[in-house]
């Protein structure tokens, strides 16, 4: 029975991977890309959201709990107040490090490739559109939650398990996951890929050193993206 369940799970994973590849390919075609653009800014992340949903359903159907991925109560102190302050310090540290590293990546690319064209910025539907900003920001938080479940939850834990879950195995899994996370942002160009890879490395480390808790990395990811959304709106 266990072998049958495992075989079924593997088929489901392969099937969801094929669906993901189909959606990803459709997103890049002129014929179908318009459907992804129905949701401005965030529509391009639809294939990853669908993949996350499929894999979570498969994970749950196998009798596993989401707490195994890091969706658990944040207990970082002897009291709720102490836990809150420790979590706040974690978030401040992760967010500051993310913003500093992101700024360094932008500066380096500005030096070697030149600044991004203002024309690209003007094409963003978020620029000067407060209504769209208010609508898309909560949806972006949902997308970030799905991204963290996929990359820091499912993929990172899978790789760490395959590598033996030693300290070295976790570090290597974090690096590999960060590279995959960067490649997933290929549509943003080389600047976006490098930036996403570095941020993925920071959030992966935060996940590991916070006791494999998904909330610090997820909240920091939400905060960083929110700052990016506001910056785009004001540009």
Secondary structure, DSSP 4 states (H G I P E B T S, - for coil): -HHHHHHHHHHHHHHHHHHHHHHHHHHTSTTTHHHHTTSTTTGGGHHHHHHHHHHHHHHHHTT--GGGGT-S----SSSHHHHHHHHHHHHHHHHHHHHHHHHHHHHHHHHHH-PPPHHHHHT-TTTT-HHHHHHHHHHHHHHHHHHHIIIIIIIHHHHHHHTTSSHHHHHHHHHHHHHHHHHTTGGGHHHHHHHHHHHHHHHHHHHHHTTS-HHHHHHHHHHHHHHHHHHHHH-
